[in-house]
Amino acid sequence: MKENPQAHAIVPGDPEKSEVFLRISSTDSSQRMPPPSSNLPPLTEAEIAIIKKWIEQGGKYEKHWAFVPPVKSPAPEVEHTDWPANEIDFFVLQKMEQHGLAPNEEADKERLLRRISLDLTGLPPTPEEIDAFVKNTAPDAYEKKIDELLSRSAYGERMAIPWLDVARYADSHGYQDDNYRTQWPWRDWVIHAFNENMPYDKFVTWQLAGDLLPDATKEQLLATGFNRNHKITEEGGVIDEEYRVEYVVDRTNTLGTAFLGMTIECAKCHDHKYDPVSQKDFFQLSAFFNSIKEVGLESTVGGPETFAKNPRMDITKEDLEGVLNFMNKTDTHNLQVSIMKDMDTVRKTYILSRGNYDQHAEEVTAGTPAAIMSYPDSLPKNRLGLSKWLFHPQNPLTARVYVNRVWQEIFGRGIVKSSGDFGMQGELPSNPELLDWLAVDFRENGWNIKRLVKQICMSATYRQSSVISPEKLKADPENIYLSYSPRIRMNAEMVRDLVLSSSGLLRPIIGGPSVKPYQPPGLWELATSGRGLLANYRQDHGDKLYRRGMYTFIKRTVPPPSMMIFDASNRDLCEVKRSRTNTPLQALIMMNDPTVLESSIALADLLVAGKQQTNASITSAFMRIINRRPDQQELDILLQYWKEQDDYFKAHPETVEDVVTEVGEYKLKSPPSADLAAMTRTIQVIYNMDEAITKT
């Protein structure tokens, strides 16, 4: 202590000689901590007693759990040994039994097929798939279905969506002018990488440092677009260096959130208030991204020579026929994609006082926070070395963070609920032994993503029914211990995909330029400066109206409104967990959005043209949308509603065309009729059921 060199904050075994204990228990206002002037409440007697006991026991400091490398514990012993299907279930069941809970029975085959189809492809099963799966009584039918779904190209699209959130992918630069950028080839590469089951360590290394690999291929260069997905300004009068530093900071923050699950950004202006990350640590990390050839101002005014200031790669017709053959060739010519390329010399990096771009303090070199893992001397101090550090066996975070996010995608909640913050302010893991087991197993098995996903889906935990008893709701309202399958509202892209797929309108084209479906008029015009290619919204037509949600054009300042209402990311910053709201606007979208209305017409037209009995048509629509057969009560209600609508349209034939011909570009195959209008209205009701947009 400065005022008393003989005093020590902690004297192991002796609270009465430990200044920490003396200060927190003092009644003298000049000595008490926290001081009265801080307006912080004093510690409670119970809290003081805990600290006293800790000092008496030796005052041993233990690292935060997330900074200790994970250890693969053996599966724990459980009472009900007949329930677990794999190792995951032993860890889950142990927690259930500790809290007096028991697992639910397995979900019925219809709901189970819908669940795995949505989780693995983002698309609902067809009625034919449902019938075949229900009739298949082979003991390995479920596993074979999982393998089939994992092999579909739609799997890569499904897995890419959360990664695009992480990578802040968008089709415009952001900021005020928010002009167009051609970055979709990178998005197509992500889909390709997931479909090829590229190991996670390779997947990340190519994105962080593909340009630094020996004899880097065009595919490896394209992967580095991950680092260039951030916002870029085109505004005149800005200070070039200010924005160049902003881009470096964005990459550093993204590294912390995406791969370390840490709020690294809190250390930009000062030492982190809660985690062992100093301001020096932050700028040492930023040094890995500080030597890229780029300027802060992006401008097309100066022509090609201005563009050349920032690294790009050209994509030629030959590339599409060769190494980049996974890309959609439609509308593909003369492409330039932003990538990474370091300067020949290392740019100096400084600690910036208060984070200000022009307030240089101490010069630093590339490095990593020692609290996580010291940077090995054997690694080069560049982005390739940083990638090797991330996947070092002693790195405690990389594997944990990714398996937690995969768990979050499937169960709606991570084992660590705060999936973007594994630090001191984050939540403790609900099942730490399971998290560590998954992390080590993932690493030991070659960072195999498909294997991890299959492992989770094969578990008895995943296969449970989502029926919630009052007792379980009271004992575990947040379903932390997974004694039943969670009910999860689909994400924005999945809602759109389900509507289009169930109606037969979906065009399953992989990749290519982003598309502009229906959108209320005037939104872009009101929010922009009136300059550039994106000053006005020009809606697409034909097949482009019926593409999957992930291909919808994302303009950062005016994201797609129907998707934002369902909590899609605007892709401004790295996002590892979407919010999940429940608002009346979502119901209004399902009632009035042109895509939903047009899909209702298209599906009704298909069913009426089939000339089935009305109850068979309604059952078929229900199977396509809800993916199970309606029970008798549901069918009776829908039949009654259809009859009321049919009677109305027969009495008012002049209103039929308003219902079946006024929306979208779909061309009817059947003539407008009361039957068609009534079926359209009935299908709209099914689309508006809670179960239609909920994974159960």
C-alpha positions in Angstrom: 0.0 0.0 0.0 1.4 3.4 -0.8 0.5 5.0 2.5 1.8 1.9 4.4 4.3 -0.3 2.7 3.9 -2.9 5.4 0.3 -3.4 4.6 -1.0 -5.9 2.0 -4.3 -6.2 0.3 -4.5 -9.9 0.9 -2.6 -11.8 3.6 -3.5 -15.5 3.0 -5.1 -17.1 6.1 -5.4 -13.8 8.1 -8.3 -11.5 7.3 -7.4 -9.1 10.1 -4.2 -8.3 8.4 -5.7 -8.1 4.9 -6.6 -4.5 3.9 -9.3 -5.7 1.6 -11.2 -7.2 4.5 -10.5 -4.3 6.8 -11.7 -1.7 4.3 -15.0 -3.5 3.3 -15.9 -4.1 7.0 -14.8 -0.7 8.3 -17.3 1.6 10.0 -15.0 4.6 9.4 -16.3 6.5 6.4 -12.8 7.7 5.5 -11.6 4.1 5.3 -14.6 2.1 4.1 -14.7 0.6 0.6 -16.5 1.3 -1.6 -16.4 5.0 -0.3 -19.7 6.7 0.4 -18.8 9.3 -2.3 -19.1 6.6 -5.0 -22.8 6.2 -4.2 -22.3 2.4 -4.4 -24.0 0.3 -1.7 -21.7 -1.2 0.9 -21.2 -5.0 0.8 -23.7 -7.0 2.7 -22.8 -9.0 5.8 -23.1 -12.2 3.8 -20.8 -10.9 1.1 -18.2 -9.8 3.6 -18.4 -13.2 5.3 -17.7 -14.9 2.0 -14.6 -12.8 1.4 -13.4 -13.4 4.9 -13.8 -17.1 4.6 -11.9 -17.0 1.2 -9.0 -15.2 2.9 -9.0 -17.7 5.8 -8.8 -20.5 3.3 -5.7 -19.1 1.7 -7.1 -16.4 -0.6 -6.2 -18.5 -3.7 -6.9 -16.7 -7.0 -8.4 -18.9 -9.6 -8.7 -17.9 -13.3 -12.1 -17.2 -14.7 -13.5 -20.5 -16.0 -13.5 -19.4 -19.7 -9.7 -18.7 -19.6 -8.9 -22.3 -18.4 -8.5 -24.8 -21.3 -11.4 -27.2 -21.5 -11.0 -30.8 -20.2 -13.1 -33.7 -21.6 -14.7 -35.3 -18.6 -16.1 -38.8 -18.8 -19.9 -39.1 -19.1 -21.4 -38.8 -15.6 -23.4 -41.5 -13.9 -27.2 -41.1 -14.1 -30.2 -42.9 -12.6 -32.1 -43.5 -15.8 -29.5 -45.2 -17.9 -31.9 -46.3 -20.5 -32.7 -42.8 -21.8 -29.3 -41.4 -23.2 -28.7 -42.0 -26.9 -25.2 -40.5 -26.8 -22.7 -38.8 -24.5 -24.6 -35.5 -24.7 -27.6 -37.0 -23.0 -25.6 -38.2 -19.9 -24.6 -34.6 -19.1 -28.0 -33.2 -19.8 -29.8 -35.9 -17.8 -27.5 -35.4 -14.8 -28.6 -31.8 -14.6 -32.2 -32.7 -14.9 -32.0 -35.3 -12.1 -30.1 -32.8 -9.9 -33.1 -30.4 -10.3 -35.8 -33.0 -9.9 -36.7 -33.1 -13.6 -37.3 -36.0 -16.0 -37.1 -35.9 -19.8 -40.1 -35.7 -22.1 -41.1 -38.6 -24.3 -39.8 -38.5 -27.9 -41.7 -36.2 -30.3 -43.9 -37.8 -32.9 -42.3 -38.5 -36.3 -44.1 -35.6 -38.1 -42.9 -33.0 -35.7 -39.5 -34.5 -35.5 -39.0 -34.4 -39.3 -40.1 -30.8 -39.4 -37.7 -30.0 -36.6 -34.6 -31.6 -38.3 -35.6 -30.2 -41.7 -35.8 -26.7 -40.4 -32.6 -27.0 -38.3 -30.5 -28.6 -41.1 -31.9 -27.0 -44.3 -34.1 -24.1 -43.1 -36.9 -25.5 -45.3 -40.0 -27.5 -44.3 -40.4 -31.1 -45.5 -42.8 -31.9 -48.3 -45.9 -34.0 -47.7 -44.3 -36.8 -49.7 -41.2 -36.7 -47.4 -43.5 -36.7 -44.3 -45.4 -39.8 -45.5 -42.3 -41.7 -46.4 -40.6 -40.9 -43.0 -43.7 -41.8 -41.0 -44.0 -45.2 -42.9 -40.3 -46.0 -42.5 -40.0 -48.2 -39.5 -36.3 -49.1 -39.9 -34.2 -48.5 -36.7 -31.8 -46.3 -38.6 -34.4 -44.3 -40.5 -33.9 -41.1 -38.4 -30.1 -41.2 -38.7 -30.3 -41.8 -42.5 -32.7 -38.8 -42.8 -30.2 -36.6 -40.9 -27.4 -37.8 -43.3 -29.6 -37.0 -46.3 -30.5 -33.5 -45.0 -26.8 -32.8 -44.3 -25.9 -33.7 -47.8 -28.4 -31.2 -49.4 -27.1 -27.9 -50.8 -29.8 -26.2 -48.6 -27.7 -27.2 -45.6 -25.0 -24.8 -46.6 -27.5 -22.0 -47.0 -29.0 -22.7 -43.6 -25.6 -22.7 -41.8 -24.4 -19.6 -43.7 -27.1 -17.3 -42.3 -25.8 -17.0 -38.7 -22.2 -16.8 -40.2 -23.3 -13.8 -42.4 -24.5 -12.1 -39.2 -21.1 -12.8 -37.5 -19.2 -11.5 -40.6 -21.5 -8.4 -40.9 -22.1 -9.3 -44.6 -24.3 -6.8 -46.5 -24.7 -5.5 -50.1 -24.0 -1.9 -49.4 -21.2 0.2 -47.8 -23.2 1.8 -45.0 -23.0 5.3 -43.7 -24.9 8.2 -45.3 -24.4 7.5 -49.0 -24.6 3.7 -48.5 -23.6 2.7 -52.0 -23.5 -0.7 -53.7 -20.7 -3.2 -53.1 -20.1 -6.5 -54.9 -19.4 -8.9 -52.0 -21.9 -11.7 -52.8 -19.2 -14.0 -54.2 -17.8 -14.2 -50.7 -21.3 -15.1 -49.4 -21.4 -17.9 -52.1 -18.1 -19.2 -50.9 -19.4 -19.5 -47.3 -22.3 -21.6 -48.6 -19.9 -23.7 -50.5 -17.5 -24.1 -47.5 -20.4 -25.4 -45.3 -21.6 -27.8 -48.0 -18.1 -29.1 -48.4 -17.9 -29.6 -44.6 -14.7 -27.5 -44.5 -13.1 -28.0 -41.0 -13.8 -25.0 -38.8 -10.1 -24.3 -38.3 -9.5 -24.2 -42.1 -12.7 -22.2 -42.6 -11.6 -19.5 -40.2 -8.0 -19.5 -41.2 -8.8 -18.9 -44.9 -11.1 -16.0 -43.9 -8.6 -14.4 -41.5 -5.4 -15.0 -43.5 -6.1 -16.8 -46.8 -3.9 -14.3 -48.6 -0.9 -15.2 -46.4 -1.1 -18.9 -47.2 1.7 -20.3 -49.4 0.8 -19.8 -53.1 -2.7 -18.6 -52.1 -5.4 -19.6 -54.6 -8.2 -17.3 -55.8 -10.6 -19.2 -53.5 -8.4 -18.5 -50.5 -8.1 -14.9 -51.5 -11.9 -14.7 -51.9 -12.4 -16.1 -48.4 -10.5 -13.1 -46.9 -13.5 -10.9 -47.9 -14.6 -11.7 -44.3 -12.2 -9.0 -43.1 -13.6 -6.4 -45.6 -17.3 -6.8 -44.9 -17.3 -3.8 -42.5 -19.0 -0.5 -43.3 -17.0 1.9 -45.6 -17.6 5.6 -45.9 -17.9 7.5 -49.2 -18.8 10.8 -47.7 -16.8 13.8 -48.9 -14.8 15.8 -46.3 -14.1 12.9 -43.9 -10.6 12.5 -42.5 -9.0 9.5 -44.2 -7.0 8.3 -41.3 -9.9 8.5 -38.9 -11.9 6.0 -40.9 -9.0 3.8 -41.8 -8.5 3.3 -38.0 -12.3 2.7 -37.6 -12.0 -0.2 -40.1 -9.0 -1.7 -38.2 -11.0 -1.4 -34.9 -14.0 -3.1 -36.5 -11.9 -6.1 -37.5 -10.4 -6.3 -34.0 -13.8 -6.1 -32.4 -15.1 -8.8 -34.8 -12.2 -11.1 -33.9 -13.1 -10.7 -30.2 -16.8 -11.3 -30.6 -16.8 -13.9 -33.3 -13.9 -16.2 -32.2 -13.2 -15.4 -28.6 -16.7 -14.6 -27.3 -15.2 -11.5 -25.6 -16.2 -7.9 -25.4 -12.8 -6.8 -26.6 -14.2 -3.4 -27.8 -14.5 -2.3 -24.1 -10.7 -2.0 -24.0 -10.4 0.4 -26.9 -10.5 3.6 -24.8 -9.2 2.2 -21.5 -8.4 -1.1 -19.8 -11.4 -3.4 -19.7 -13.4 -2.8 -16.5 -14.2 -6.4 -15.9 -12.0 -8.7 -18.0 -8.2 -9.1 -18.0 -7.8 -7.2 -21.3 -5.8 -4.0 -21.2 -5.9 -1.2 -23.7 -2.4 -2.3 -24.7 -3.8 -5.8 -25.4 -6.5 -4.3 -27.6 -4.1 -2.4 -29.8 -1.7 -5.3 -29.9 -4.5 -7.3 -31.4 -5.4 -4.5 -33.8 -1.8 -4.6 -35.1 -2.6 -7.9 -36.8 -5.1 -5.9 -39.0 -3.2 -2.6 -39.3 -1.0 -3.3 -42.3 -3.6 -3.8 -45.0 -3.3 -1.7 -48.1 -6.4 0.6 -47.7 -7.5 4.1 -47.3 -10.3 5.3 -45.1 -12.4 6.9 -47.9 -14.0 4.8 -50.6 -14.7 6.7 -53.7 -15.6 5.9 -57.3 -15.2 9.5 -58.4 -11.5 9.1 -59.3 -12.1 6.1 -61.4 -10.1 2.8 -61.4 -7.0 4.3 -59.9 -9.0 5.3 -56.8 -10.5 1.8 -56.6 -7.0 0.3 -56.7 -6.1 1.9 -53.4 -8.0 -0.8 -51.6 -7.2 -4.5 -52.4 -9.7 -6.3 -54.7 -9.6 -9.4 -56.8 -11.1 -9.7 -60.2 -13.3 -12.7 -61.0 -13.2 -13.8 -64.6 -15.2 -16.3 -66.7 -12.2 -18.7 -66.4 -12.4 -18.5 -62.6 -16.0 -19.5 -62.7 -15.3 -22.5 -64.8 -12.3 -23.5 -62.6 -11.5 -23.0 -58.9 -14.6 -20.8 -58.3 -17.1 -23.1 -60.0 -19.3 -23.1 -56.9 -20.4 -19.5 -57.8 -23.7 -18.9 -59.6 -22.8 -17.8 -63.1 -26.1 -15.8 -63.6 -25.4 -12.1 -64.1 -21.7 -12.8 -63.3 -19.2 -10.7 -65.3 -16.5 -8.1 -64.5 -16.7 -8.7 -60.8 -14.4 -7.0 -58.2 -14.6 -8.3 -54.7 -12.9 -6.7 -51.6 -10.2 -8.9 -50.1 -7.2 -8.7 -47.8 -3.6 -7.8 -48.9 -0.9 -6.5 -46.5 1.6 -3.8 -47.4 5.2 -4.7 -48.0 6.2 -3.0 -44.8 4.6 -3.3 -41.4 2.6 -0.2 -40.5 3.4 1.1 -37.0 0.6 0.6 -34.4 0.1 2.8 -31.3 -2.1 2.8 -28.3 -4.6 5.5 -29.0 -5.3 7.7 -26.0 -9.1 7.5 -25.3 -9.4 5.6 -28.6 -8.9 8.8 -30.6 -7.3 8.1 -34.0 -4.8 11.0 -33.8 -3.7 10.6 -30.2 -0.7 8.3 -30.5 0.7 7.0 -27.2 3.0 4.0 -26.8 4.0 2.1 -29.9 3.1 -1.6 -29.8 3.6 -4.8 -31.9 1.2 -7.5 -32.7 0.3 -9.7 -29.7 -2.6 -11.4 -27.8 -4.0 -11.0 -24.3 -1.8 -13.2 -22.0 -4.9 -13.9 -19.8 -6.4 -15.9 -22.7 -3.1 -17.5 -23.9 0.3 -16.0 -24.5 1.4 -15.7 -28.1 3.9 -18.4 -28.9 7.3 -17.1 -30.1 7.2 -19.8 -32.8 4.3 -18.1 -34.6 4.8 -15.3 -37.1 3.3 -12.0 -36.0 0.7 -11.8 -38.7 -2.8 -12.9 -39.4 -1.7 -16.4 -40.3 0.0 -16.7 -36.9 -3.1 -15.2 -35.2 -5.2 -18.0 -36.8 -2.8 -20.6 -35.5 -3.0 -19.0 -32.1 -6.8 -19.3 -32.2 -6.7 -23.0 -32.9 -3.8 -23.9 -30.6 -4.8 -26.8 -28.3 -4.3 -24.5 -25.3 -6.5 -21.7 -26.5 -9.4 -22.0 -24.0 -12.1 -20.1 -26.0 -12.2 -20.8 -29.8 -13.8 -24.3 -29.6 -16.1 -23.4 -26.7 -17.4 -20.3 -28.4 -18.2 -22.1 -31.7 -19.9 -25.2 -30.2 -21.9 -22.9 -28.0 -23.2 -21.0 -31.0 -24.1 -24.2 -32.8 -26.0 -25.3 -29.7 -27.7 -21.9 -29.6 -28.8 -22.2 -33.3 -30.4 -25.6 -32.5 -31.9 -25.1 -29.0 -32.5 -21.3 -29.2 -30.2 -20.7 -26.2 -26.5 -21.4 -25.7 -25.0 -23.4 -22.9 -23.5 -20.0 -22.2 -26.6 -17.8 -22.7 -24.4 -14.7 -23.3 -22.9 -16.2 -26.4 -21.0 -13.0 -27.2 -19.6 -12.6 -23.7 -17.7 -15.4 -22.0 -16.1 -12.9 -19.7 -16.7 -11.9 -16.1 -20.0 -10.1 -17.0 -21.3 -13.0 -19.1 -23.5 -15.7 -17.7 -22.0 -18.9 -16.3 -22.5 -22.0 -18.5 -25.6 -24.0 -17.5 -23.8 -27.2 -18.0 -20.0 -26.5 -18.0 -18.9 -30.2 -18.2 -21.1 -30.6 -21.4 -19.7 -27.4 -22.9 -16.1 -28.6 -22.3 -16.8 -32.1 -23.5 -18.3 -30.8 -26.8 -15.4 -28.3 -27.3 -12.7 -30.9 -26.8 -14.6 -33.5 -28.8 -15.0 -31.0 -31.6 -11.3 -30.2 -31.6 -10.2 -33.9 -31.4 -12.4 -34.8 -34.3 -10.9 -32.4 -36.8 -13.2 -29.4 -36.1 -15.8 -31.3 -38.1 -19.0 -29.1 -38.2 -21.4 -31.7 -39.8 -20.3 -34.2 -37.2 -21.0 -31.8 -34.4 -24.5 -30.9 -35.8 -25.4 -34.6 -36.3 -24.1 -35.4 -32.8 -26.6 -32.9 -31.3 -29.5 -33.9 -33.6 -29.0 -37.6 -32.8 -29.2 -37.0 -29.0 -32.3 -38.0 -27.0 -32.2 -34.4 -25.7 -32.9 -33.0 -29.1 -35.6 -35.6 -29.9 -37.9 -34.8 -27.0 -41.4 -33.5 -27.3 -42.0 -29.8 -26.8 -45.1 -30.3 -24.7 -44.7 -28.3 -21.5 -46.3 -29.5 -18.2 -47.3 -26.9 -15.6 -44.8 -28.6 -13.2 -41.9 -28.2 -15.6 -42.9 -24.6 -16.4 -42.8 -23.8 -12.7 -39.6 -25.7 -12.0 -37.6 -24.5 -15.0 -39.5 -21.7 -16.8 -36.5 -20.9 -19.1 -35.9 -24.6 -19.9 -32.3 -24.2 -18.9 -32.0 -28.0 -18.1 -33.8 -29.1 -21.4 -36.3 -31.5 -19.9 -38.5 -30.7 -23.0 -37.7 -29.5 -26.5 -37.9 -25.7 -26.8 -40.5 -23.9 -28.9 -38.6 -21.4 -31.1 -40.0 -18.8 -33.4 -38.2 -19.2 -36.8 -35.7 -16.6 -37.9 -36.7 -14.0 -40.6 -35.2 -15.9 -43.5 -36.8 -19.1 -42.4 -40.3 -17.5 -42.2 -40.0 -16.3 -45.8 -38.6 -19.6 -47.0 -41.4 -21.6 -45.4 -44.0 -19.5 -47.0 -42.5 -19.7 -50.5 -41.6 -23.4 -50.2 -45.0 -24.6 -48.9 -46.7 -22.7 -51.8 -44.5 -24.1 -54.5 -43.2 -20.6 -55.4 -39.7 -21.0 -54.1 -36.9 -21.0 -56.7 -34.1 -23.1 -55.2 -31.3 -21.3 -57.0 -28.0 -21.4 -55.1 -26.0 -18.1 -54.9 -25.7 -15.2 -57.3 -26.3 -11.5 -56.9 -28.7 -10.5 -54.2 -32.3 -9.9 -55.2 -34.9 -7.2 -54.4 -38.3 -8.7 -53.6 -41.5 -6.8 -52.7 -41.0 -3.8 -50.4 -43.2 -0.8 -49.5 -42.4 2.1 -51.9 -40.3 5.1 -50.9 -38.2 3.7 -48.1 -34.9 3.9 -49.8 -35.7 7.3 -51.3 -36.5 8.8 -47.9 -33.3 7.5 -46.2 -30.6 8.3 -48.7 -28.8 11.4 -50.2 -30.2 10.7 -53.6 -26.9 9.8 -55.0 -25.5 6.5 -56.2 -26.8 3.2 -57.5 -29.0 2.6 -54.4 -30.8 5.9 -54.3 -34.0 4.2 -55.6 -35.4 0.8 -54.9 -35.9 -1.1 -58.2 -37.9 -4.2 -57.5 -36.9 -7.4 -59.3 -39.3 -9.6 -61.2 -39.8 -13.2 -62.2 -37.8 -15.9 -60.5 -35.9 -13.2 -58.4 -39.1 -12.5 -56.4 -39.1 -16.1 -55.1 -35.5 -16.7 -53.9 -34.6 -17.7 -50.4 -34.5 -15.0 -47.7 -30.7 -15.1 -47.4 -30.4 -13.7 -50.9 -32.5 -10.6 -50.2 -30.6 -7.4 -50.8 -29.4 -5.9 -47.6 -28.9 -2.1 -47.7 -27.5 -1.2 -44.3 -29.3 2.1 -43.8 -32.7 0.6 -44.9 -32.7 -3.2 -44.3 -35.6 -5.2 -45.7 -38.5 -4.2 -43.5 -40.4 -7.5 -43.4 -37.2 -9.2 -42.3 -36.3 -6.6 -39.7 -39.7 -7.1 -38.1 -38.7 -10.7 -37.5 -35.5 -9.6 -35.9 -33.0 -10.0 -38.8 -29.6 -8.3 -38.4 -28.9 -5.1 -40.2 -25.3 -6.3 -40.5 -23.8 -3.1 -39.2 -21.6 -5.0 -36.7 -20.7 -8.5 -35.8 -23.7 -10.2 -34.3 -23.6 -13.6 -32.7 -27.1 -13.7 -31.3 -30.3 -12.2 -32.7 -33.0 -10.9 -30.5 -36.3 -12.7 -30.5 -39.3 -10.4 -30.1 -43.0 -11.0 -30.2 -44.9 -8.0 -31.6 -48.2 -7.3 -33.4 -46.2 -6.2 -36.5 -45.2 -9.8 -37.0 -48.9 -10.9 -37.2 -49.5 -8.0 -39.6 -46.7 -9.2 -41.9 -48.2 -12.7 -42.0 -51.7 -11.2 -42.8 -50.7 -8.5 -45.3 -47.2 -9.1 -46.8 -47.4 -9.5 -50.6 -45.3 -12.6 -50.4 -47.6 -14.3 -48.0 -50.7 -13.3 -49.9 -49.3 -14.4 -53.2 -48.2 -17.7 -51.8 -51.7 -18.2 -50.4 -53.1 -17.7 -53.9 -50.5 -20.0 -55.5 -51.1 -22.8 -53.1 -54.9 -22.4 -53.4 -54.6 -22.5 -57.2 -52.5 -25.7 -57.0 -55.0 -27.4 -54.7 -58.2 -26.3 -56.6 -56.6 -27.5 -59.9 -56.1 -30.9 -58.3 -59.9 -31.2 -58.0 -59.8 -32.9 -54.5 -62.5 -32.9 -51.9 -62.3 -29.7 -49.8 -61.3 -31.5 -46.7 -58.5 -33.2 -48.6 -57.3 -29.9 -50.0 -57.3 -28.3 -46.5 -55.4 -31.3 -45.1 -52.9 -31.0 -47.9 -52.4 -27.3 -47.3 -52.0 -28.0 -43.5 -49.4 -30.7 -44.3 -47.4 -28.3 -46.5 -47.4 -25.4 -44.0 -47.6 -27.0 -40.5 -46.0 -30.4 -41.7 -48.4 -32.6 -39.9 -52.0 -33.8 -40.3 -54.6 -31.6 -38.6 -56.5 -33.2 -35.8 -60.3 -33.4 -36.2 -61.0 -30.2 -34.3 -58.6 -28.2 -36.4 -60.0 -29.7 -39.6 -63.6 -28.9 -38.5 -62.7 -25.3 -37.7 -61.0 -24.8 -41.1 -63.8 -26.5 -43.0 -66.3 -24.3 -41.3 -64.3 -21.2 -42.1 -63.9 -22.3 -45.7 -67.7 -22.8 -46.0 -68.4 -19.3 -44.6 -65.9 -17.8 -47.1 -67.3 -19.9 -50.0 -70.8 -18.8 -49.2 -69.7 -15.1 -49.1 -67.9 -15.2 -52.4 -70.8 -17.0 -54.1 -73.0 -14.2 -52.9 -70.5 -11.5 -53.9 -68.8 -12.8 -57.0 -67.5 -9.3 -57.9 -65.1 -9.5 -54.9 -63.4 -12.8 -56.1 -60.8 -11.1 -58.3 -59.8 -8.7 -55.6 -58.7 -11.7 -53.6 -57.0 -13.9 -56.2 -55.6 -11.6 -58.8 -54.5 -8.3 -57.2 -51.3 -9.4 -55.5 -47.9 -10.2 -57.0 -46.9 -11.6 -60.4 -48.3 -15.1 -60.0 -50.4 -16.2 -63.0 -53.4 -18.2 -62.1 -53.8 -21.7 -63.7 -57.5 -21.9 -62.7 -60.2 -19.3 -63.5 -61.1 -17.1 -60.6 -63.9 -18.7 -58.6 -65.6 -18.6 -55.2 -63.9 -21.9 -54.4 -60.4 -20.5 -55.2 -61.0 -17.3 -53.2 -62.4 -19.3 -50.2 -59.4 -21.7 -50.3 -57.0 -18.7 -50.5 -58.5 -17.2 -47.4 -58.4 -20.5 -45.6 -54.7 -20.9 -46.4 -54.1 -17.4 -45.1 -55.5 -18.6 -41.8 -53.1 -21.6 -41.7 -50.2 -19.3 -42.4 -51.3 -17.2 -39.5 -51.3 -20.1 -37.0 -48.6 -19.8 -34.3 -47.3 -23.2 -35.3 -46.7 -22.1 -38.9 -43.7 -20.0 -37.9 -42.6 -21.9 -34.8 -40.1 -24.8 -34.5 -41.6 -27.2 -32.0 
